[in-house]
């Protein structure tokens, strides 16, 4: 556990070549450390990744595309992807964001009951 932070913060990308997936704690953990991910277009993984914004979604088993991204990505592009993750993570998963989601849910339930 002590090495997790270092591994994610030092990585330029996390590659998740899953054959199938519903969700992955690794993708959210990557985003918590502002580390972009590269995933195959399978399952619901792509719900958290916007291609070329906070990571890359590549066609299933298209390893050439993954290799091409890794070989040709600029440091500035990696920084841009990371910055986008920080913005999106704060908007969707911060304490305030979660608080607002729950408050809105409860307000909707109260108004629907009346």
Secondary structure, 3 states (H helix, E strand, C coil): CCCHHHHHHHCCEEEECCCCCCCCHHHHHHHHCCCEEEEECCCCHHHCCCECCCEEEECCCCHHHHHHHHHHCCHHHHHHHHHHHHHHHHHHHCHHHHHHHHHHHHHHHHHHHC
